[in-house]
């Protein structure tokens, strides 16, 4: 759509944008057509029903616009934004991400909590299944951490599974992350991610095109996925079934002209069918973070290289990296570590059987040491996996 005026919004102008967003039955594409024709939300609300219908708007929607009934909801939205510490970024705002504005059906505005400046950063989407294997979790966290450390902002949907691992990996590297929600930015979904959402709001960015207080309806998530890919230079799929939300996001990324990356997995695992199929169809196979970075546009690679040089010159903090490279000190811990794999969880009873001439308390102490070093993770049911 044509470039709109990008002046700072007054409170009244913000109400106009909010009212336009909450008009019943008005979708992003139709709203964009109206903005193309009338230039501002205020002009849209001042137009007659006949003028509105002439642009292709349904009669019922035109009636809702001309009646001005959406302004009551807009006032409520403004109050909720104030209470939640949220801000609104309209498509006319210079802070609105250019990449997202160029997709076929961009949202007319975004609700945001946190660092709005991240909308203008170098971003990569990481998506996958809500039910990942231990391998999928390990791969996602490792790649997300490495890519965030390389300077990329990790974009995901804060869903269970791979999305959560992607955000956690970025935060573990003291990197940047954006969570694109399928509900209002003041609604936490899933509820177990309440602490993660608070950390992202403080250190990263929570963003949504859905109004304040909007529940996480199932139909919202495919709509949300186009924003994940639209914000990103490319999308990386780490694990997912052949027909899944991550496959939809990958297809949207292709439609939007984005790069698609995929992590190969076992042919025996259904959770690897999605990324393996994407690789067969031409997605870039990813084994480490550099496989992603080399495919980025030259200008973005140059910026990342400059930031990397700054960190190497002593401005970065290598404490976490050093801690992760620590080796276990006890022979028992080294033996236990050698028996664990990234791909398959091992139950503690199986470990006790395989470690000879060692008491159960010594094995448990060794596992505790390995967990403290970050080389082993405990899963539900007293199962353990090696951290990649």
C-alpha positions as CSV (number, residue, x, y, z in Angstrom):
1,X,0.0,0.0,0.0
2,X,1.1,3.6,-0.5
3,X,3.2,5.2,2.2
4,X,1.0,6.9,4.8
5,X,1.8,10.0,6.9
6,X,4.2,9.1,9.7
7,X,3.6,11.9,12.2
8,X,3.4,11.1,16.0
9,X,-0.2,10.2,17.0
10,X,-2.2,12.3,19.4
11,X,-4.5,10.5,21.8
12,X,-7.5,11.2,19.5
13,X,-5.6,9.8,16.5
14,X,-4.7,6.7,18.5
15,X,-8.4,6.3,19.3
16,X,-9.2,6.5,15.6
17,X,-6.7,3.7,14.8
18,X,-8.0,1.5,17.7
19,X,-11.6,2.0,16.6
20,X,-10.7,1.0,13.0
21,X,-9.0,-2.2,14.4
22,X,-12.1,-3.2,16.4
23,X,-14.8,-2.6,13.8
24,X,-16.7,-6.0,13.7
25,X,-16.0,-7.9,10.5
26,X,-13.3,-5.6,9.2
27,X,-10.2,-7.6,8.2
28,X,-6.6,-6.5,7.6
29,X,-6.9,-6.5,3.8
30,X,-10.2,-4.5,3.7
31,X,-8.8,-2.0,6.3
32,X,-5.7,-1.6,4.1
33,X,-7.9,-0.9,1.1
34,X,-9.8,1.7,3.0
35,X,-6.6,3.4,4.2
36,X,-5.4,3.4,0.6
37,X,-8.6,5.2,-0.5
38,X,-9.2,7.6,2.5
39,X,-5.6,8.0,3.8
40,X,-6.5,8.2,7.5
41,X,-8.8,6.4,10.0
42,X,-10.5,9.7,10.8
43,X,-11.4,10.1,7.1
44,X,-12.7,6.6,7.0
45,X,-15.1,7.2,9.9
46,X,-16.3,10.5,8.3
47,X,-17.1,8.8,5.0
48,X,-20.7,8.0,4.1
49,X,-22.0,4.4,3.9
50,X,-22.3,4.8,0.1
51,X,-18.6,5.9,-0.2
52,X,-17.5,3.0,2.0
53,X,-19.5,0.4,0.0
54,X,-18.0,1.8,-3.2
55,X,-14.6,0.5,-2.1
56,X,-16.0,-3.1,-1.8
57,X,-16.9,-3.0,1.9
58,X,-19.8,-5.2,2.9
59,X,-23.0,-3.3,3.9
60,X,-23.0,-4.5,7.5
61,X,-19.3,-3.5,7.9
62,X,-20.0,-0.1,6.3
63,X,-22.9,0.4,8.7
64,X,-20.7,-0.4,11.7
65,X,-18.0,2.1,10.5
66,X,-20.4,4.9,9.8
67,X,-22.3,4.4,13.1
68,X,-19.1,5.1,15.1
69,X,-20.0,2.3,17.6
70,X,-16.4,1.1,17.6
71,X,-15.2,4.1,19.5
72,X,-16.6,2.8,22.8
73,X,-14.4,-0.3,22.4
74,X,-11.5,1.9,21.4
75,X,-11.7,3.9,24.7
76,X,-11.7,0.6,26.6
77,X,-8.7,-0.6,24.5
78,X,-6.8,2.6,25.4
79,X,-7.4,2.1,29.1
80,X,-6.3,-1.6,28.9
81,X,-3.1,-0.5,27.1
82,X,-2.3,2.0,29.9
83,X,-2.9,-0.6,32.6
84,X,-0.7,-3.2,30.9
85,X,2.1,-0.8,29.9
86,X,1.5,-1.5,26.3
87,X,1.9,0.7,23.2
88,X,0.3,0.8,19.8
89,X,2.4,0.9,16.6
90,X,0.2,1.8,13.6
91,X,1.3,1.0,10.0
92,X,1.7,4.8,9.5
93,X,4.3,4.8,12.4
94,X,8.0,5.0,11.3
95,X,8.6,2.3,14.0
96,X,6.3,-0.2,12.1
97,X,8.7,-2.8,10.6
98,X,9.2,-2.3,6.9
99,X,9.4,-6.0,6.1
100,X,6.0,-6.6,7.7
101,X,4.4,-3.7,5.9
102,X,5.4,-5.3,2.5
103,X,3.5,-8.6,2.9
104,X,0.2,-9.2,1.1
105,X,-2.0,-8.6,4.1
106,X,-0.1,-6.7,6.8
107,X,-1.9,-5.9,10.1
108,X,-2.9,-2.2,10.3
109,X,-1.4,-1.9,13.8
110,X,0.5,-3.9,16.4
111,X,0.1,-3.9,20.1
112,X,3.5,-4.1,21.9
113,X,4.9,-4.6,25.4
114,X,8.7,-4.2,25.8
115,X,11.4,-3.0,23.5
116,X,9.7,-1.6,20.4
117,X,13.2,-0.9,18.9
118,X,13.5,-4.7,18.2
119,X,11.0,-4.3,15.4
120,X,13.8,-2.7,13.4
121,X,16.4,-5.4,14.2
122,X,17.8,-8.3,12.2
123,X,15.3,-11.0,12.8
124,X,14.9,-14.8,12.3
125,X,11.8,-16.8,12.9
126,X,12.2,-20.2,14.7
127,X,9.1,-22.4,14.8
128,X,8.2,-26.0,15.4
129,X,6.0,-28.5,17.1
130,X,4.3,-28.1,20.5
131,X,5.4,-31.7,21.3
132,X,9.1,-31.8,20.5
133,X,11.4,-34.7,21.2
134,X,14.4,-34.2,23.5
135,X,16.5,-33.9,20.3
136,X,14.2,-31.2,19.0
137,X,14.4,-29.2,22.3
138,X,18.2,-29.5,22.4
139,X,18.6,-28.4,18.8
140,X,16.2,-25.5,19.1
141,X,17.8,-24.1,22.3
142,X,21.3,-24.5,20.9
143,X,20.7,-22.9,17.5
144,X,18.6,-20.1,19.1
145,X,21.3,-19.4,21.6
146,X,24.0,-19.4,18.9
147,X,22.0,-17.3,16.5
148,X,21.1,-14.8,19.2
149,X,24.8,-14.6,20.2
150,X,25.6,-13.9,16.6
151,X,23.3,-10.8,16.8
152,X,20.0,-12.0,15.4
153,X,16.7,-11.3,17.1
154,X,14.8,-14.6,17.5
155,X,11.1,-14.4,16.6
156,X,8.7,-17.1,17.7
157,X,5.2,-17.6,19.0
158,X,5.7,-18.4,22.7
159,X,3.7,-21.6,22.3
160,X,4.6,-24.8,24.2
161,X,7.5,-26.8,22.9
162,X,9.8,-25.5,20.2
163,X,8.6,-21.8,20.5
164,X,9.4,-21.8,24.2
165,X,12.8,-23.4,23.6
166,X,13.6,-20.7,21.0
167,X,12.8,-17.8,23.3
168,X,14.7,-19.5,26.2
169,X,17.8,-20.0,24.0
170,X,17.9,-16.4,23.0
171,X,17.5,-15.2,26.6
172,X,20.1,-17.6,27.8
173,X,22.6,-15.9,25.4
174,X,21.5,-12.5,26.7
175,X,20.2,-11.9,23.2
176,X,17.0,-10.4,21.8
177,X,13.7,-12.1,21.2
178,X,10.2,-11.2,20.0
179,X,7.2,-13.2,20.9
180,X,4.3,-12.9,18.4
181,X,1.1,-13.8,20.2
182,X,-2.2,-15.2,19.0
183,X,-4.0,-13.3,21.8
184,X,-3.8,-9.8,23.4
185,X,-0.4,-8.8,24.8
186,X,-2.0,-8.7,28.2
187,X,-3.2,-12.3,28.0
188,X,-0.7,-15.1,28.9
189,X,-1.1,-18.2,26.7
190,X,-0.1,-20.9,27.6
191,X,-0.5,-20.0,31.3
192,X,2.7,-21.9,32.2
193,X,4.7,-19.4,30.3
194,X,3.8,-16.5,32.6
195,X,7.3,-16.2,33.9
196,X,8.7,-16.4,30.3
197,X,6.3,-13.7,29.1
198,X,7.4,-11.4,31.9
199,X,11.0,-11.9,31.1
200,X,10.4,-11.3,27.4
201,X,8.4,-8.1,28.2
202,X,11.4,-6.9,30.2
203,X,14.3,-7.9,28.0
204,X,12.6,-8.4,24.6
205,X,9.2,-7.7,23.0
206,X,5.7,-9.1,23.2
207,X,3.7,-8.2,20.1
208,X,0.2,-9.0,18.7
209,X,-2.2,-7.7,16.1
210,X,-5.1,-8.9,18.3
211,X,-6.7,-6.3,20.6
212,X,-6.1,-6.1,24.3
213,X,-7.8,-8.8,26.2
214,X,-8.4,-11.0,23.1
215,X,-8.5,-14.7,24.1
216,X,-6.2,-17.3,22.4
217,X,-8.8,-18.7,20.0
218,X,-7.5,-21.5,17.8
219,X,-8.3,-19.6,14.6
220,X,-5.9,-16.8,15.7
221,X,-2.8,-18.9,15.3
222,X,-2.6,-19.3,11.5
223,X,-3.3,-15.5,11.3
224,X,-0.4,-15.0,13.9
225,X,2.0,-17.1,11.9
226,X,2.0,-14.7,8.9
227,X,3.3,-12.0,11.3
228,X,6.1,-14.3,12.5
229,X,7.3,-14.9,9.0
230,X,6.5,-11.3,7.9
231,X,8.8,-9.9,10.6
232,X,11.6,-12.2,9.8
233,X,14.3,-12.4,7.1
234,X,13.8,-16.2,7.2
235,X,12.1,-19.0,9.1
236,X,13.9,-22.0,10.6
237,X,11.8,-25.1,11.3
238,X,13.5,-27.4,13.8
239,X,10.8,-30.1,14.4
240,X,7.3,-30.6,13.2
241,X,4.9,-33.0,11.7
242,X,4.2,-32.9,7.9
243,X,0.9,-31.0,8.4
244,X,1.4,-28.6,11.2
245,X,1.5,-25.0,12.2
246,X,5.2,-24.8,11.5
247,X,4.6,-26.1,8.0
248,X,2.0,-23.3,7.5
249,X,4.5,-20.7,8.7
250,X,7.1,-22.1,6.3
251,X,4.7,-21.9,3.4
252,X,3.8,-18.3,4.4
253,X,7.5,-17.5,4.5
254,X,7.9,-18.8,0.9
255,X,4.9,-16.8,-0.2
256,X,6.4,-13.7,1.3
257,X,9.8,-14.2,-0.3
258,X,11.6,-15.2,2.8
259,X,14.4,-17.8,3.2
260,X,13.3,-21.2,4.7
261,X,15.7,-23.2,6.8
262,X,15.2,-26.7,8.3
263,X,17.0,-29.0,10.7
264,X,17.2,-32.6,9.5
265,X,16.0,-35.3,11.8
266,X,15.6,-39.1,12.1
267,X,13.4,-40.6,9.3
268,X,11.9,-42.8,12.1
269,X,10.5,-39.7,13.9
270,X,7.2,-38.2,12.8
271,X,8.4,-34.9,14.3
272,X,11.1,-34.8,11.7
273,X,8.8,-35.4,8.7
274,X,8.1,-31.6,8.4
275,X,11.7,-30.3,8.2
276,X,12.9,-33.3,6.2
277,X,10.2,-32.7,3.6
278,X,11.1,-29.0,3.5
279,X,14.7,-29.9,2.8
280,X,13.6,-32.2,0.0
281,X,11.6,-29.2,-1.4
282,X,14.6,-26.9,-1.4
283,X,14.9,-25.5,2.2
284,X,18.4,-24.8,3.4
285,X,19.7,-27.7,5.6
286,X,20.9,-26.3,8.9
287,X,23.6,-28.1,11.0
288,X,24.8,-25.0,12.9
289,X,24.2,-21.3,13.2
290,X,26.5,-20.3,10.3
291,X,24.3,-22.2,7.8
292,X,21.7,-19.6,8.5
293,X,23.9,-16.5,8.6
294,X,25.6,-17.2,5.3
295,X,22.2,-17.1,3.6
296,X,21.3,-13.6,4.9
297,X,21.5,-10.5,2.6
298,X,25.0,-9.0,2.4
299,X,24.1,-5.8,4.4
300,X,22.7,-7.8,7.3
301,X,25.8,-10.1,7.3
302,X,28.0,-7.0,7.4
303,X,26.2,-5.6,10.4
304,X,26.4,-9.0,12.2
305,X,30.1,-9.2,11.4
306,X,30.8,-5.8,12.9
307,X,29.0,-6.6,16.1
308,X,30.9,-9.9,16.4
309,X,34.2,-8.0,16.1
310,X,33.1,-5.7,18.8
311,X,32.3,-8.6,21.1
312,X,35.7,-10.3,20.3
313,X,37.5,-7.1,21.1
314,X,36.4,-7.4,24.7
315,X,33.0,-5.8,24.9
316,X,31.1,-9.0,25.3
317,X,30.7,-11.2,28.3
318,X,32.1,-14.7,27.9
319,X,31.2,-15.9,31.4
320,X,28.3,-18.1,30.3
321,X,30.2,-19.6,27.4
322,X,33.1,-20.5,29.7
323,X,30.7,-22.1,32.2
324,X,29.1,-24.3,29.5
325,X,32.5,-25.6,28.4
326,X,33.4,-26.8,31.8
327,X,34.2,-30.5,32.0
328,X,32.9,-32.6,34.9
329,X,35.6,-33.1,37.6
330,X,34.7,-36.5,38.9
331,X,35.3,-39.8,37.0
332,X,31.8,-41.0,37.9
333,X,30.3,-37.9,36.3
334,X,32.4,-38.3,33.2
335,X,31.2,-41.9,33.0
336,X,27.6,-41.0,33.4
337,X,27.9,-38.3,30.8
338,X,29.3,-40.8,28.3
339,X,26.2,-42.9,28.7
340,X,23.8,-40.1,27.9
341,X,22.7,-39.0,24.4
342,X,21.0,-35.9,23.0
343,X,18.4,-37.8,21.0
344,X,17.1,-40.4,23.5
345,X,16.2,-39.9,27.2
346,X,17.7,-42.4,29.6
347,X,15.9,-43.3,32.8
348,X,17.8,-43.2,36.1
349,X,17.3,-46.9,36.7
350,X,18.9,-47.7,33.3
351,X,21.9,-45.5,34.3
352,X,22.2,-47.3,37.7
353,X,22.4,-50.7,35.9
354,X,25.0,-49.5,33.4
355,X,27.4,-47.8,35.8
356,X,29.2,-50.6,37.6
357,X,30.6,-50.7,41.1
358,X,29.1,-47.3,42.0
359,X,26.3,-46.7,44.5
360,X,23.0,-45.0,43.6
361,X,23.8,-42.0,45.7
362,X,27.1,-41.4,43.8
363,X,25.3,-41.6,40.4
364,X,22.7,-39.1,41.7
365,X,25.5,-36.8,42.9
366,X,27.1,-37.1,39.5
367,X,23.9,-36.2,37.7
368,X,23.5,-33.2,40.0
369,X,27.0,-32.0,39.1
370,X,26.3,-32.4,35.4
371,X,23.0,-30.5,35.7
372,X,24.9,-27.7,37.4
373,X,27.4,-27.6,34.6
374,X,24.6,-27.4,32.1
375,X,25.7,-30.5,30.3
376,X,22.7,-32.7,31.3
377,X,19.0,-31.9,31.7
378,X,16.4,-33.9,33.7
379,X,13.1,-34.5,32.0
380,X,9.8,-35.6,33.6
381,X,9.8,-39.2,35.0
382,X,13.4,-39.1,36.1
383,X,14.7,-39.3,32.6
384,X,18.0,-37.6,31.6
385,X,19.4,-36.3,28.3
386,X,22.7,-34.8,27.3
387,X,22.6,-31.1,26.4
388,X,23.9,-30.5,22.9
